């Protein structure tokens, strides 16, 4: 939220692209804990990425406590006339009246509700369709409500019993402590059953639990019988009933939350309802434990957006009615103004000439998977592959059919916003053409792929009907199979491509690199792949991820041509003259190529120190460079290769690129290969801490090198938080700093300009400040370059044209978006202001 103006009790903020007036933010809504309305607004703003998928497209009923939880509660269904005109809404017709329900599908709407002191948000188990029609339910909910004399422990006992029954029905339940007294159980549905049918199933399930646990479970609505029992409220599945939304606050004495939990912690001693602070902390560490329900878990065969539409039924209808638009479902799930994906408005046109194409895209969403797409009848018929393409003919992998995609999607790479359908990073893993052997609509497809990255292979995709998944099977679930019969020139069954010997000259060092397309990108146009900062140590399988140390230096791409080395920084600056000792790479590389690595300076204990590297940065005169080289030698930590001996390697997997790197370069002297850690992430983090390093970078083994893009296939796990910042002002010092710079004013570029993030006054010596003053002297200006600076920080400030980037270490981000306890680490001459993003 960016603040744009303020008064005593009213503040106008920018939320997303909407301006909202927030009032009485200091009003206490929870007297027992002193929790204010401002804190409630902040909570809903921070929890929005995880909460919105659970409420998106559902009618929202609100319980408002305008004067705090000790005051009167207002139960509200209708959208008030005072609501902003951009709040999405739909009408539900009742026998004697109509209600206009708001729909929360974006951050501004959620913050607006928090401004209304709507603490509790309730939604049904069904969603509105694209034109406002009521769809069949996409989830089943059981509310385990303890009567007098019983509590959470008894609810857990019933939940465990219900889990066994639900799993026997083919459903996978997820627990939520309700924030009140009991527990909710959610299970994803495939959208093929009506509300009445789901309610009846839930009722029968409650009766079955009552029969199994007669002394503990009650399935009837009788309040007189609830003492000492847990009421299994199955009626929450009625189309006219609502349930407290996951991540909603409760209007109780303390700000508790309807919080998703794991089954392991549910059975631990001391289970209790969670507060808003505990929930926010858990989300940073563990993410949304209920995501498989919101996003349509792949294990139950639903697309990962949380929207339900019967794609296979639609596809069958399309086959019978060729004039129908097969991209209607695709467009209904995407807002072209919010996603970078291609969203063509015209109906697809079948290509009459040319060989059909295929594409496999790596999709780093909340649940990582691959998307397999075959061009057919003018669209890309698509399946999600949770475990990727099989490489062993003896093993089948699940393939979940999703909506048809436009042909333009075959070349799409980019990052879909996390609050949009399929939010996450998409990169190409393989593409090419295919030969069609068989296409039985809805039953079986057999193709031979001719991949540009992973070569030729023959695959069969078979519907699971009659293959061990019940009489009818799940309509979206297929199996993908690598057939025993393969073309003569098939790729090795590794999933990562074939290999061939290349190189210039014979001898024992003749390099062996993955065979792929010729490299055509000029070295000057090459860009580095960027890692995404992980929010707490993620749960990563070493079989799928490699763990490298994170080096505290300057990122550089090194181009080797005929033994000469050229170094460029991430923002394209020529670093060649600054580090002449790195010409050694030209001798140690067996081929011409483009290599990625980190230039580091080591302290007397062999640890890289960014502050030491400041002595080498920015020097170009030979005498100065030679003197600095004697004081501060550097090394080049090589960890990737983009091109080798004219071969393009960026489309190959991480494992294949590392194999190529270790084949074509002989380490030694100033050139090192930082080895991947042998073990899991916990060991890597511990090893990094013991060595005094900055952290760990986890790299997905199957991922390609995504040039110029920040990707979730590389994750940074840091011991200390660091942030690149734009220096755009300074404040005079006092004491021994009087007359000079006391602190620097820092910003990060945002949608509306340079956002102020605080100041830094520690971490540099007086000599550092003198040098900083020389750098900043030509940049003075009369007006503030920031969007919003607090009056206290703006007093006596000297404003600067925002041209230079620095880096700080800090404790945490404050609630109002400021850096707490920032300490200066040094200039980042390898970055420009446009490169800076909030980590």
KEFI-134154 format. One record per residue (C-alpha): x, y, z; residue in one letter; residue number from 1. Coordinates in steps of 0.25 Angstrom, whole numbers, plus 5000, padded with zeros to 4 digits. Each point is the difference from the previous one (the first is absolute). Last residue first. Layout:
east/north/up/aa/i
X/Y/Z/a/NUM
...
//
This chain:
east/north/up/aa/i
5053/4965/4990/x/839
4995/5014/4996/x/838
5005/5003/4986/x/837
5012/5007/4995/x/836
5004/4998/4985/x/835
4994/5013/4996/x/834
5009/5008/5009/x/833
5013/4994/4993/x/832
5008/4988/5006/x/831
5015/4996/4998/x/830
5004/5012/5007/x/829
4994/4995/5013/x/828
5005/5009/5010/x/827
5003/4995/5015/x/826
4995/4992/5011/x/825
4992/5011/5008/x/824
4993/4996/5013/x/823
4984/5000/5001/x/822
4994/4998/5013/x/821
4986/4999/4995/x/820
4997/5003/4985/x/819
4987/5007/4998/x/818
4987/4994/4994/x/817
4989/5006/5010/x/816
5000/4986/5007/x/815
5015/5000/5002/x/814
5009/4992/4991/x/813
5010/4992/5008/x/812
5014/5000/5006/x/811
5009/5007/4989/x/810
5012/4999/4991/x/809
5001/5011/4990/x/808
5004/5000/4985/x/807
5003/5012/4991/x/806
4995/5005/4987/x/805
5003/5014/4994/x/804
4992/5009/4991/x/803
4988/5005/5008/x/802
5002/5015/4998/x/801
5003/5005/5014/x/800
4993/5008/5011/x/799
5007/5006/5012/x/798
4991/4997/5012/x/797
4999/5011/5011/x/796
4986/4994/5004/x/795
4996/4989/4991/x/794
5002/4989/5010/x/793
4991/5007/5010/x/792
4989/5004/4990/x/791
4999/4985/4996/x/790
5004/4998/4985/x/789
4990/4997/4989/x/788
5002/4998/4985/x/787
5015/5003/5000/x/786
5008/5008/4991/x/785
4999/5012/5010/x/784
5002/5014/4993/x/783
5012/5009/4999/x/782
5011/4991/4994/x/781
5014/4995/5003/x/780
5006/4990/4991/x/779
5014/5005/4998/x/778
5004/4999/5015/x/777
4995/4985/5001/x/776
5013/4993/4997/x/775
5009/5010/5007/x/774
4991/4998/5013/x/773
5001/4985/4999/x/772
5015/5001/5000/x/771
5000/5009/5013/x/770
4989/4991/5006/x/769
5009/4987/4997/x/768
5012/5008/5007/x/767
4991/5003/5012/x/766
4997/4985/5001/x/765
4988/4993/4995/x/764
4990/4990/5006/x/763
4990/5009/5007/x/762
4992/5012/4995/x/761
4989/4994/4991/x/760
4987/5006/4997/x/759
4986/4995/4997/x/758
4992/4993/4989/x/757
4995/5012/4991/x/756
4993/4996/4988/x/755
5006/5005/4987/x/754
4989/5002/4989/x/753
4985/4995/4999/x/752
5002/4986/4996/x/751
5012/4998/5010/x/750
5015/5003/5000/x/749
5007/4997/5013/x/748
5005/5012/5009/x/747
5010/5004/5010/x/746
5004/5012/5007/x/745
5015/5000/5004/x/744
5005/5004/5014/x/743
5009/5009/5007/x/742
5007/5007/4988/x/741
5009/5011/5003/x/740
5000/5013/5009/x/739
4999/4993/5013/x/738
5005/4985/4999/x/737
5008/5001/5012/x/736
4988/5005/5008/x/735
4988/5001/4990/x/734
4997/4996/4986/x/733
4993/5006/4989/x/732
4989/4993/4993/x/731
5001/4993/4986/x/730
4992/4998/4988/x/729
4997/4991/4988/x/728
5008/4987/5003/x/727
4993/4988/4992/x/726
4999/4988/5008/x/725
5005/4985/4999/x/724
4995/4992/5012/x/723
5006/4990/5010/x/722
4994/4991/5010/x/721
5010/4991/5008/x/720
5001/4985/4999/x/719
4995/5000/4986/x/718
4993/4989/4992/x/717
5000/5004/4985/x/716
4991/4992/4991/x/715
5003/4996/4985/x/714
4988/4994/4993/x/713
4992/5011/5006/x/712
5005/5009/4988/x/711
5005/5014/4999/x/710
5002/5002/4985/x/709
5010/5005/4991/x/708
5004/4987/4995/x/707
4992/4988/5005/x/706
5010/4989/5001/x/705
4993/4987/4999/x/704
4994/4992/5012/x/703
5001/4985/5002/x/702
5009/5001/5012/x/701
4993/5011/5008/x/700
5010/5009/5006/x/699
5001/5004/5014/x/698
5009/5011/5004/x/697
5006/5001/5014/x/696
5004/5010/5010/x/695
5009/5012/5002/x/694
5012/4992/5004/x/693
5007/4999/5013/x/692
5005/4986/4998/x/691
4992/4994/5011/x/690
4987/5008/4995/x/689
5002/4994/4986/x/688
5002/4986/5006/x/687
4987/5001/5008/x/686
4992/5005/4988/x/685
5005/4989/4991/x/684
4997/4990/5011/x/683
4986/5005/5001/x/682
4999/5000/4985/x/681
5003/4985/4999/x/680
5013/4993/4997/x/679
5013/5001/4992/x/678
5001/5015/4998/x/677
5002/5005/4985/x/676
5014/5003/4997/x/675
5005/5014/4998/x/674
5009/4999/4988/x/673
5012/5009/5001/x/672
5008/5009/4990/x/671
5011/5009/5007/x/670
5010/4989/5000/x/669
4993/4987/4996/x/668
4988/4994/4993/x/667
5001/4993/4987/x/666
4988/5005/4991/x/665
4993/4992/4989/x/664
4995/4987/5007/x/663
4997/5007/5014/x/662
4991/5010/4993/x/661
4993/4989/4991/x/660
4997/4991/5012/x/659
4994/5013/5007/x/658
4992/5003/4988/x/657
4995/4986/4999/x/656
4996/5001/5015/x/655
4993/5013/4998/x/654
4992/4995/4989/x/653
5002/5004/4985/x/652
4993/5012/4993/x/651
5012/5010/5004/x/650
5010/4991/4994/x/649
5001/5006/4986/x/648
5012/4993/4993/x/647
5011/5009/4993/x/646
5011/4993/5008/x/645
4993/5002/5013/x/644
4989/5010/5003/x/643
4992/5003/5012/x/642
5009/4994/5011/x/641
4998/5000/5015/x/640
5006/5001/5014/x/639
5014/5006/4998/x/638
5005/5007/5013/x/637
5010/5010/4994/x/636
5011/5004/5010/x/635
5005/5014/5005/x/634
5013/5005/5005/x/633
4999/5012/5010/x/632
5013/5008/5003/x/631
5008/4996/4988/x/630
4988/5001/4991/x/629
4997/5014/5006/x/628
5014/5004/4996/x/627
4999/4994/4986/x/626
4986/5006/4998/x/625
5005/5014/5004/x/624
5012/5000/4990/x/623
4991/4994/4989/x/622
4989/5011/5001/x/621
4986/4994/5000/x/620
4996/4999/5014/x/619
4985/4999/5003/x/618
5000/4989/5010/x/617
5013/4994/5005/x/616
5000/5005/5014/x/615
4985/4998/5001/x/614
5004/4985/5000/x/613
5004/5000/5014/x/612
4986/5005/5004/x/611
4994/4988/4993/x/610
5008/4990/5008/x/609
5002/4986/4995/x/608
5006/4991/5011/x/607
5014/4994/4999/x/606
5004/5004/5015/x/605
5009/5011/4996/x/604
4988/5006/4992/x/603
4996/4996/4986/x/602
4996/5009/4988/x/601
4989/4995/4991/x/600
4996/5000/4985/x/599
4988/4992/4998/x/598
4997/4991/4989/x/597
4994/4997/4986/x/596
5007/4995/4988/x/595
4999/5003/4985/x/594
5008/4992/4991/x/593
5013/4997/4992/x/592
5006/4986/5003/x/591
5009/4993/5009/x/590
4999/5011/5010/x/589
5012/5001/5010/x/588
5008/5009/4991/x/587
4989/5010/4998/x/586
4996/4999/5014/x/585
5014/5006/5004/x/584
4995/5013/4995/x/583
4994/5001/5014/x/582
5012/5006/5005/x/581
4997/5013/4992/x/580
4988/5003/5009/x/579
4996/5015/4999/x/578
5004/5001/4985/x/577
4990/4989/4996/x/576
4988/5006/5008/x/575
4992/5005/4988/x/574
4987/5005/5005/x/573
4988/4992/4995/x/572
4990/5001/5012/x/571
5004/4986/5005/x/570
5014/5003/4999/x/569
5009/4997/4987/x/568
5013/4993/4999/x/567
5008/4998/4987/x/566
5010/4989/5000/x/565
5010/4997/4989/x/564
5004/4985/4996/x/563
4994/5000/4987/x/562
4987/5006/5005/x/561
4996/4998/5014/x/560
4988/5008/5005/x/559
4999/5001/5015/x/558
4986/5004/5006/x/557
5002/5007/5014/x/556
4993/5000/5014/x/555
5007/5009/5010/x/554
5003/4994/5014/x/553
4995/4993/5012/x/552
4999/4985/4995/x/551
4988/4992/5003/x/550
5004/4985/5002/x/549
4993/4990/4991/x/548
4989/4991/5002/x/547
4994/4991/4989/x/546
4985/4997/4999/x/545
4992/4988/4995/x/544
5006/4988/5007/x/543
5004/5010/5011/x/542
4985/5001/5003/x/541
4997/5014/5004/x/540
4991/5005/5012/x/539
5003/5015/5000/x/538
5009/5007/5010/x/537
4993/5014/5003/x/536
4994/5009/4990/x/535
5009/4996/4988/x/534
5006/5012/4993/x/533
4999/4997/4985/x/532
5012/4998/4991/x/531
5004/5007/4988/x/530
5005/4995/4986/x/529
5011/5009/4994/x/528
4998/5007/4987/x/527
5007/4997/4986/x/526
4999/5011/4990/x/525
5014/5004/5000/x/524
5004/4985/4998/x/523
4992/5000/4986/x/522
4989/4990/5001/x/521
5001/4989/4988/x/520
5005/4988/5008/x/519
4998/4988/4991/x/518
4989/4990/5005/x/517
5003/4989/5009/x/516
5010/4989/5003/x/515
5004/5000/5015/x/514
5014/5002/5002/x/513
5013/4991/5000/x/512
5013/5008/4999/x/511
5012/4994/4994/x/510
5009/5001/5012/x/509
5007/4987/4998/x/508
5005/5004/4986/x/507
4995/5005/4987/x/506
4996/5014/4996/x/505
4989/5010/5000/x/504
4988/4994/5007/x/503
4988/4991/4999/x/502
4996/4986/5005/x/501
4985/4997/5000/x/500
4990/4999/5011/x/499
4985/4998/5000/x/498
4989/5007/5008/x/497
4995/5002/5014/x/496
4989/4991/5002/x/495
5010/4989/5002/x/494
4994/4989/4991/x/493
5011/5003/4989/x/492
4993/5007/4988/x/491
4995/4992/4989/x/490
5007/4998/4987/x/489
4995/4986/4997/x/488
4986/5005/5004/x/487
4995/4993/5013/x/486
4991/4988/5002/x/485
5000/4998/5015/x/484
4990/5011/5001/x/483
5002/5012/5010/x/482
4987/5001/5007/x/481
4991/5012/5004/x/480
4988/4996/5008/x/479
4986/5008/5000/x/478
4992/5006/5011/x/477
4990/5011/4996/x/476
4987/4991/4999/x/475
5004/4993/5013/x/474
4997/4985/4998/x/473
4987/4995/4996/x/472
5000/4986/5007/x/471
5010/5004/5010/x/470
5015/5004/4999/x/469
5007/4988/4996/x/468
5001/5001/4985/x/467
4986/5000/4996/x/466
4999/5014/4996/x/465
5015/5005/5002/x/464
5001/5007/4986/x/463
5012/4997/4993/x/462
5012/5009/4995/x/461
5010/4992/4992/x/460
5014/5005/4997/x/459
5011/4997/4990/x/458
5013/5008/5001/x/457
5009/5009/4992/x/456
5010/5010/5005/x/455
4999/5007/5014/x/454
5003/5014/4996/x/453
4995/5003/4986/x/452
4990/4989/5002/x/451
4994/4991/4989/x/450
4989/4993/5007/x/449
4994/4987/4996/x/448
4985/5000/5003/x/447
4989/4990/5006/x/446
4987/5006/5005/x/445
4989/4992/5007/x/444
4986/5001/5006/x/443
4994/5014/5000/x/442
5000/5001/4985/x/441
5008/4988/4994/x/440
5012/5006/4994/x/439
5011/4990/4994/x/438
5013/5001/4993/x/437
5002/5015/5000/x/436
5015/5004/4996/x/435
5005/5012/5009/x/434
5006/5013/4999/x/433
5009/5008/5009/x/432
5001/5005/5014/x/431
5007/4997/5013/x/430
5001/5006/5014/x/429
4995/5014/4997/x/428
4998/5008/5013/x/427
4988/5004/5008/x/426
5001/5007/5013/x/425
4988/5001/5010/x/424
4985/5003/5001/x/423
4992/4989/4993/x/422
4988/5009/5000/x/421
5003/5014/5006/x/420
5004/5003/5015/x/419
5014/4996/4997/x/418
5002/5009/4988/x/417
5004/4991/4988/x/416
5015/5001/4998/x/415
5006/4998/4986/x/414
5002/4990/4988/x/413
4990/4998/4989/x/412
5004/4994/4987/x/411
4989/4989/4999/x/410
4990/5010/5006/x/409
4998/5006/4986/x/408
4993/4987/4996/x/407
4989/5003/5010/x/406
4997/4991/5012/x/405
4990/4990/5002/x/404
4996/4998/5014/x/403
5006/4990/5009/x/402
5002/4985/4999/x/401
5008/4994/5012/x/400
5012/4991/4996/x/399
5004/4990/5011/x/398
5013/4993/4997/x/397
5002/4985/4996/x/396
5013/4992/5003/x/395
5006/4988/4993/x/394
5003/5008/4987/x/393
5009/5008/5009/x/392
5002/5015/4995/x/391
4986/5005/5005/x/390
4997/5015/4997/x/389
4998/5008/5012/x/388
4996/4996/5014/x/387
4988/5009/5001/x/386
4997/4999/4985/x/385
4989/5010/4996/x/384
4993/4997/4987/x/383
4997/5009/4989/x/382
4993/5000/4986/x/381
5007/5011/4993/x/380
4990/5006/4990/x/379
4997/5000/4986/x/378
4994/4986/4998/x/377
5012/4994/5007/x/376
5014/5006/5005/x/375
5005/4992/5012/x/374
5003/5006/5013/x/373
5007/4994/5013/x/372
5000/5009/5012/x/371
5011/4996/5010/x/370
4998/5001/5015/x/369
5003/5008/5013/x/368
4989/5002/5010/x/367
4998/5014/5004/x/366
5004/5003/4986/x/365
5014/4998/4993/x/364
4995/4995/4987/x/363
5010/4993/4991/x/362
4995/5001/4986/x/361
4999/4988/4990/x/360
4996/5004/4985/x/359
4995/4993/4988/x/358
4998/5003/4986/x/357
4992/4995/4988/x/356
5008/4998/4987/x/355
4996/5011/4989/x/354
4987/5003/4993/x/353
4985/5002/5003/x/352
5002/5007/5013/x/351
4987/5000/5008/x/350
4995/5014/5003/x/349
4997/5003/5015/x/348
4989/5010/5004/x/347
5004/5014/5001/x/346
5003/5007/5013/x/345
5014/4996/5002/x/344
5005/4999/5014/x/343
5015/4998/5000/x/342
5006/4999/5014/x/341
5006/5013/5006/x/340
4988/5000/5010/x/339
4993/5011/5007/x/338
4994/5008/4988/x/337
4997/4987/4992/x/336
4991/4995/5012/x/335
5000/4985/4999/x/334
4991/4989/5004/x/333
4989/5003/4991/x/332
5010/5001/4988/x/331
5004/4986/5002/x/330
4986/4995/5001/x/329
4996/5007/4987/x/328
5012/4995/4993/x/327
4993/4988/4993/x/326
4990/5010/4993/x/325
4989/4992/4994/x/324
4999/4998/4985/x/323
5005/4986/5001/x/322
4987/4995/5007/x/321
5002/4985/5003/x/320
5014/5001/5003/x/319
4997/5013/5008/x/318
4990/4993/5008/x/317
5011/4989/5003/x/316
5009/5011/5004/x/315
4990/5007/5009/x/314
4998/4987/5007/x/313
5015/4998/5002/x/312
5001/5014/5005/x/311
4989/4999/5010/x/310
5002/5014/5007/x/309
5006/5002/5014/x/308
5008/5012/5004/x/307
5010/4998/5011/x/306
5011/5004/4991/x/305
5008/4987/5000/x/304
4991/4992/4991/x/303
4993/4988/5006/x/302
5004/4986/5000/x/301
4999/4995/5015/x/300
5015/4999/5001/x/299
5002/5012/4992/x/298
4994/5008/5012/x/297
4989/5010/4996/x/296
5007/5014/5003/x/295
4992/5002/5013/x/294
4999/4986/5004/x/293
5015/4996/4997/x/292
5004/5014/5007/x/291
4995/4996/5014/x/290
5014/5000/5006/x/289
5003/5014/4994/x/288
5014/5003/5002/x/287
5010/4994/5010/x/286
5009/5010/5005/x/285
4994/5013/4996/x/284
4986/4995/5002/x/283
5004/4995/5014/x/282
5004/5014/5004/x/281
4987/5006/4995/x/280
4992/4990/5007/x/279
5007/5002/5013/x/278
4998/5015/4999/x/277
4985/4998/4997/x/276
4998/4991/5012/x/275
4999/4985/4999/x/274
4990/4991/5007/x/273
5007/4990/5009/x/272
5006/4986/5000/x/271
5008/4997/5013/x/270
5004/4986/4996/x/269
5002/4996/4986/x/268
4989/4994/4992/x/267
4997/5012/4991/x/266
5015/5003/4999/x/265
5001/4987/4991/x/264
4987/5002/4992/x/263
5005/5014/4996/x/262
4992/5012/5003/x/261
4992/5010/4992/x/260
4996/5012/5009/x/259
4987/5007/5003/x/258
5006/5011/5007/x/257
5000/5005/5015/x/256
5000/5015/5003/x/255
4997/4999/5015/x/254
4987/5003/5007/x/253
4992/4994/4988/x/252
4996/5005/4986/x/251
5008/4990/4992/x/250
5010/5004/4990/x/249
4999/4993/4986/x/248
5012/4992/4995/x/247
4991/4989/4995/x/246
4986/5006/4998/x/245
4990/4998/5011/x/244
4989/4990/4994/x/243
4988/5004/4992/x/242
4986/4994/4999/x/241
4990/5002/4988/x/240
5006/4989/4991/x/239
5000/4990/5012/x/238
5014/4995/5002/x/237
5001/5006/5014/x/236
4988/4990/5003/x/235
5010/4989/5004/x/234
5003/5006/5014/x/233
5006/4988/5007/x/232
4996/5004/5014/x/231
5011/4995/5010/x/230
4995/4995/5013/x/229
5000/5002/5015/x/228
4987/5009/5000/x/227
4995/5000/4986/x/226
4986/4993/5002/x/225
4992/5012/5003/x/224
5005/5008/4988/x/223
4993/4990/4991/x/222
5006/5001/4986/x/221
5003/4986/4998/x/220
5013/4994/4997/x/219
5006/4998/5014/x/218
5014/4994/5003/x/217
5006/4996/5013/x/216
4993/4988/5007/x/215
4995/4995/4986/x/214
5013/4999/4994/x/213
4999/4991/4988/x/212
4985/5002/4998/x/211
5002/5015/5002/x/210
5011/5000/4990/x/209
4991/4993/4990/x/208
4989/5010/5002/x/207
5009/5011/4997/x/206
5004/4994/4987/x/205
4986/4998/4996/x/204
4997/5015/5003/x/203
5013/5003/4992/x/202
4995/4991/4988/x/201
4986/5007/5001/x/200
5006/5014/5000/x/199
5009/4996/4988/x/198
4988/4995/4992/x/197
4991/5012/5003/x/196
5011/5009/4996/x/195
5002/4993/4987/x/194
5011/4991/4996/x/193
5010/5001/4988/x/192
5008/5011/5006/x/191
5013/4992/5002/x/190
5000/5001/5015/x/189
5011/5005/5010/x/188
4999/4996/5014/x/187
4999/5009/5012/x/186
4999/4996/5015/x/185
4997/5011/5010/x/184
5004/5000/5014/x/183
4994/5005/5013/x/182
4999/5011/5010/x/181
5002/5014/4993/x/180
5012/5002/4991/x/179
4994/4988/4992/x/178
5013/4991/5000/x/177
5001/4996/4986/x/176
5002/4985/4996/x/175
5002/4995/4986/x/174
4992/4988/4994/x/173
5004/4992/4988/x/172
4988/4993/4993/x/171
5000/4986/4994/x/170
4988/4996/5008/x/169
5010/4992/5009/x/168
5008/5012/5002/x/167
4987/5007/5005/x/166
4998/4989/5010/x/165
5014/5000/5006/x/164
5000/5015/5001/x/163
4987/4999/5007/x/162
5006/4992/5011/x/161
5012/5009/5001/x/160
4991/5012/5001/x/159
4991/4994/5011/x/158
5012/4998/5009/x/157
5005/5014/4996/x/156
4986/5005/5005/x/155
5002/4993/5013/x/154
5013/5007/5002/x/153
4995/5013/4996/x/152
4989/5001/5010/x/151
4990/4992/5008/x/150
4991/5003/5013/x/149
4990/5009/4992/x/148
4999/4997/4986/x/147
5011/4999/4990/x/146
4997/5004/4985/x/145
5007/4992/4989/x/144
4996/5007/4988/x/143
5001/4991/4987/x/142
5002/5007/4987/x/141
5000/4994/4986/x/140
5006/5008/4988/x/139
4997/5004/4986/x/138
4985/5002/5001/x/137
4992/5001/4988/x/136
5000/5013/4993/x/135
4991/5012/5002/x/134
4999/5009/4988/x/133
5006/5013/5000/x/132
5005/5001/4986/x/131
5014/4994/5002/x/130
4994/4990/5010/x/129
4998/5003/5015/x/128
5006/4991/5010/x/127
4996/4989/5009/x/126
5003/4996/5014/x/125
4994/5012/5007/x/124
5008/5012/5005/x/123
5002/5008/5013/x/122
5009/5011/5004/x/121
5001/5004/5015/x/120
5007/5013/5004/x/119
4992/5009/4991/x/118
5005/5013/5006/x/117
4996/5008/4988/x/116
5015/5003/4997/x/115
5002/4985/5000/x/114
4990/4999/4989/x/113
5007/5010/4992/x/112
5013/4992/5002/x/111
4994/4988/4994/x/110
4995/5008/4988/x/109
5013/5006/4998/x/108
5007/4987/5000/x/107
4992/4993/4989/x/106
4990/4989/4998/x/105
4990/5003/5011/x/104
4986/4999/4995/x/103
4989/5010/5006/x/102
4986/4994/5001/x/101
4988/5008/4994/x/100
4988/4993/5007/x/99
4986/4999/4993/x/98
4987/4999/5008/x/97
4987/4992/5002/x/96
5004/4986/4994/x/95
5015/5003/5000/x/94
5008/5004/4988/x/93
5015/5001/5001/x/92
5007/5012/4994/x/91
5014/5001/4997/x/90
5012/5009/5004/x/89
5014/5005/4997/x/88
5004/5012/5007/x/87
5004/5011/4990/x/86
4989/5009/5003/x/85
5005/5003/5014/x/84
4990/4996/5011/x/83
4991/5011/5006/x/82
4988/4994/4994/x/81
5002/4988/5009/x/80
5002/4986/4994/x/79
4990/4991/5006/x/78
5003/4989/5010/x/77
5003/5007/5013/x/76
4999/4995/5014/x/75
5003/5011/5010/x/74
5006/4997/5013/x/73
4998/5010/5012/x/72
5012/5003/5010/x/71
5010/4992/5007/x/70
5006/4995/4987/x/69
5003/5014/4996/x/68
4992/5012/4997/x/67
4997/4997/4985/x/66
5000/4985/5002/x/65
4996/4995/4987/x/64
4995/4986/4996/x/63
5001/4998/4985/x/62
4994/4992/4989/x/61
5008/4998/4987/x/60
4995/4993/4988/x/59
5011/4991/4994/x/58
5008/5003/4988/x/57
5013/5000/5007/x/56
4999/4997/5015/x/55
5010/4989/5002/x/54
5010/5005/4989/x/53
4999/5014/5007/x/52
5005/4995/5014/x/51
5015/4996/4996/x/50
5003/5013/4992/x/49
4991/5008/5010/x/48
5007/4997/5013/x/47
5009/5012/5000/x/46
4989/5010/4997/x/45
4990/4993/5009/x/44
5010/5001/5011/x/43
5003/5015/4997/x/42
4985/5003/5000/x/41
4999/4993/5014/x/40
5012/5007/5005/x/39
4994/5014/4996/x/38
4987/4996/5007/x/37
5008/4999/5013/x/36
5003/4987/5008/x/35
5001/5005/5015/x/34
5001/4985/5004/x/33
4987/5000/5009/x/32
4994/5012/4993/x/31
4999/4993/4986/x/30
4995/5011/4991/x/29
5009/5011/5005/x/28
4998/5013/4991/x/27
5014/5005/4995/x/26
4996/4998/4986/x/25
4989/5009/5001/x/24
4998/5002/4985/x/23
5006/4994/4988/x/22
4997/5007/4986/x/21
5003/4990/4989/x/20
5007/5003/4987/x/19
5000/4988/4990/x/18
5012/4995/4991/x/17
5005/4990/5010/x/16
4996/5007/5013/x/15
5004/5015/5000/x/14
4997/5006/5013/x/13
4992/5012/5005/x/12
5000/5002/5015/x/11
4990/5005/5009/x/10
5000/5003/5015/x/9
5010/5011/5002/x/8
5002/5002/4985/x/7
5009/4993/4990/x/6
5003/4999/4985/x/5
5006/4991/4990/x/4
5003/4987/5008/x/3
5005/4988/4992/x/2
4994/4987/5004/x/1
//
